[in-house]
């Protein structure tokens, strides 16, 4: 019963599929992971800590409601359960078992020392690369290609005439839709958030000299002629510690919790 539920749960978590829809390789992987998980869960449930855990019925019902949301209809859920040797009662028992395991591991993790701001600042100082935000621009562009000098002159004239209206984002978007020969035209010419060394070298200096709402001069790249518009310049450089601190504390707390759980499981008797 539990093995059927475990495979059903893992199939959705790992592959976003029902177990009977997995291909041969996926089924082999699922069987391997489910076997290891089942052995681990049995060790946890055999512990003294698990014997003291009681899961309230409303908590079980809430988790079953979450499972129900995965299915288009109650009939689909019932059919999936049946294919995995489950019914409503077996599902309820398996979910209660799952929640007992989670409760035990939460209790183990709750004993870890709290992460202090001093701990967080030490991490911040030792890992500056994690908080150094690269310079970037949110850009749009209009591209016109050419194959001879006459077409190039026409493209340059067209783009030059569009520069004056480009300071308005909506106007630039409409101009991109009408004139740009890049697939981004269908999305108002959006290039998205662009970092250094992601553009053609011919475009980068001008792009990173733009202020918000500025439009570049006509630029040439191997693709053709462009004008660029800057929609946004996000903050860049080192993230201040005051802003980074909550995220660091969350990250280190989760790391300590995982380590405490892992160490506790290592001490459990093998079944």
C-alpha positions in Angstrom: 0.0 0.0 0.0 2.7 2.4 1.1 4.9 1.5 -1.9 2.0 2.3 -4.3 1.5 5.7 -2.7 5.2 6.4 -2.6 5.5 5.7 -6.3 2.5 7.8 -7.1 3.8 10.7 -5.1 7.4 10.5 -6.5 6.1 10.2 -10.1 4.3 13.5 -9.7 7.2 15.1 -7.9 10.0 13.9 -10.3 8.2 13.7 -13.7 4.9 15.5 -13.2 3.2 12.3 -14.5 1.2 9.4 -13.3 3.3 6.2 -12.7 1.6 4.3 -15.5 2.5 7.0 -18.1 6.3 6.8 -17.5 8.6 5.4 -20.1 10.9 2.5 -19.3 13.9 4.6 -18.2 11.6 6.8 -16.0 10.0 3.7 -14.4 13.5 2.3 -13.6 14.5 5.5 -12.0 11.3 5.8 -10.1 11.7 2.2 -8.8 15.2 2.9 -7.6 14.3 6.1 -5.8 11.1 4.7 -4.3 13.0 1.7 -2.9 15.6 3.9 -1.2 13.0 6.3 0.1 10.9 3.4 1.5 13.8 2.0 3.4 14.7 5.5 4.8 11.2 6.2 5.8 10.9 2.9 7.7 14.0 3.7 9.7 12.5 7.1 10.6 9.2 5.6 11.6 10.9 3.0 13.8 12.6 5.7 15.9 11.5 6.6 19.4 10.8 10.1 18.2 8.2 8.8 15.7 6.3 6.9 18.3 5.4 10.1 20.1 4.0 11.9 17.0 0.3 12.2 16.5 -1.0 13.8 13.3 -4.5 15.5 13.6 -7.2 14.3 11.3 -7.7 17.9 9.8 -4.1 18.0 8.8 -4.4 14.7 6.9 -7.6 16.0 5.3 -5.8 19.2 4.2 -3.0 17.2 2.6 -5.5 15.0 0.7 -7.2 18.2 -0.5 -3.8 19.3 -1.9 -3.4 16.0 -3.7 -7.0 16.3 -5.1 -6.1 19.6 -6.8 -3.7 17.8 -9.1 -6.6 16.1 -10.9 -9.1 17.4 -13.3 -12.0 15.5 -11.6 -12.7 13.1 -8.7 -13.1 10.3 -11.2 -9.5 10.9 -12.5 -8.2 10.8 -9.0 -10.0 7.6 -8.1 -8.8 5.9 -11.3 -5.2 6.9 -10.6 -5.5 5.6 -7.0 -6.9 2.3 -8.3 -4.1 1.8 -10.8 -1.7 2.1 -7.9 -3.6 -0.2 -5.6 -5.0 2.5 -3.4 -8.5 3.6 -2.3 -9.6 6.5 0.0 -8.8 4.7 3.2 -5.4 3.5 2.0 -4.6 7.0 0.8 -5.5 8.5 4.1 -3.3 6.0 6.0 -0.4 6.7 3.6 -0.7 10.4 3.9 -0.9 10.2 7.7 2.4 8.2 7.5 3.9 10.9 5.3 2.9 13.6 7.8 4.3 11.7 10.7 7.7 11.5 9.0 7.6 15.2 8.2 6.7 16.0 11.8 9.6 14.0 13.1 12.1 15.6 10.8 10.7 19.1 11.6 11.2 18.4 15.3 14.8 17.3 14.7 15.5 20.4 12.7 13.8 22.7 15.2 16.7 22.0 17.7 19.3 23.7 15.5 20.8 26.9 16.9 19.3 30.1 15.4 21.4 31.8 12.7 22.5 35.2 14.0 23.3 38.4 12.1 26.9 37.9 13.0 26.7 34.4 11.3 25.1 36.1 8.3 27.7 38.8 8.0 30.5 36.3 8.2 28.9 34.4 5.3 28.4 37.7 3.4 32.1 38.7 3.8 33.4 35.2 2.8 31.2 35.0 -0.3 31.2 38.4 -1.9 30.7 37.0 -5.4 27.2 35.8 -4.4 26.1 39.4 -3.7 27.8 41.2 -6.6 25.0 42.1 -9.0 26.2 42.4 -12.6 25.4 45.6 -14.5 22.4 45.0 -16.8 19.8 46.9 -18.9 16.3 45.9 -19.8 16.3 46.7 -23.5 14.1 46.7 -26.6 15.4 47.1 -30.2 14.3 47.6 -33.7 16.3 45.7 -36.4 16.2 46.3 -40.1 18.4 44.1 -42.3 19.9 45.1 -45.7 21.7 43.4 -48.6 23.1 46.4 -50.5 24.0 50.0 -49.9 20.7 51.4 -51.1 18.8 49.2 -48.6 21.2 50.1 -45.9 20.6 53.9 -46.5 16.8 53.4 -46.5 17.1 51.3 -43.2 19.2 54.0 -41.6 16.8 56.7 -42.6 13.8 54.8 -41.3 15.5 54.0 -37.9 16.7 57.6 -37.6 13.1 58.8 -38.0 11.9 56.4 -35.4 14.3 57.6 -32.7 12.4 60.7 -31.9 9.2 58.8 -31.0 11.1 56.0 -29.2 11.3 57.8 -25.8 7.7 56.6 -25.3 7.7 52.9 -24.5 4.4 52.2 -26.2 5.3 54.1 -29.3 8.6 52.2 -29.5 6.7 48.9 -29.1 4.4 49.8 -31.9 7.2 50.8 -34.1 9.0 47.5 -33.5 5.9 45.6 -34.4 5.6 47.5 -37.7 9.3 47.8 -38.7 11.6 45.4 -36.9 12.8 42.3 -38.8 13.6 40.4 -35.6 11.3 37.8 -34.0 11.2 40.1 -31.0 9.0 42.4 -33.0 5.9 40.4 -32.0 6.8 41.4 -28.4 7.4 45.1 -28.9 11.1 44.5 -29.6 11.9 43.2 -26.1 15.4 41.8 -25.6 14.7 41.4 -21.9 17.3 41.9 -19.2 20.7 42.0 -20.9 24.1 41.7 -19.1 27.5 42.6 -20.3 28.9 40.4 -23.1 25.4 39.2 -24.2 25.1 41.6 -27.1 27.1 42.0 -30.2 30.3 44.0 -29.4 29.2 46.6 -31.8 26.1 47.3 -29.7 27.3 46.9 -26.1 29.0 50.2 -25.5 26.0 52.2 -26.7 23.5 49.9 -24.9 25.3 50.4 -21.5 25.6 54.1 -22.0 21.8 54.5 -22.2 19.8 56.1 -19.4 16.2 54.9 -18.8 13.9 55.9 -21.7 16.9 56.8 -23.9 17.1 55.6 -27.5 20.5 54.9 -29.1 21.8 56.3 -32.3 21.5 53.9 -35.3 23.9 51.1 -34.7 25.3 48.4 -37.1 25.9 44.8 -36.1 26.4 41.6 -38.2 22.6 41.3 -38.3 21.9 44.7 -39.7 21.0 48.1 -38.4 19.4 48.7 -34.9 18.2 51.2 -32.5 18.1 50.3 -28.9 15.8 51.5 -26.1 16.5 51.2 -22.4 13.4 50.4 -20.3 15.1 49.8 -17.0 18.4 49.9 -15.2 18.3 47.6 -12.1 20.6 48.2 -9.2 24.0 46.7 -9.7 27.2 46.3 -7.7 27.4 44.8 -4.2 24.1 44.2 -2.5 24.2 46.0 0.8 24.4 43.6 3.8 21.2 45.0 5.3 19.3 43.8 2.2 21.2 40.5 1.9 20.9 39.6 5.6 17.3 38.1 5.7 18.1 35.9 2.6 21.4 34.7 4.1 19.7 33.9 7.4 17.0 31.9 5.6 19.7 30.1 3.5 21.9 29.2 6.5 18.9 28.2 8.6 17.7 25.7 5.9 21.3 24.4 5.6 21.6 23.8 9.3 18.2 22.1 9.3 19.1 19.7 6.5 22.4 18.9 8.2 20.8 18.2 11.5 18.2 15.9 9.8 21.0 14.1 7.9 23.1 13.6 11.0 20.1 12.3 13.0 19.2 9.8 10.3 22.8 8.5 10.1 22.5 7.6 13.8 19.3 5.6 13.3 19.7 1.8 13.4 19.6 0.1 10.0 16.5 -1.9 9.4 
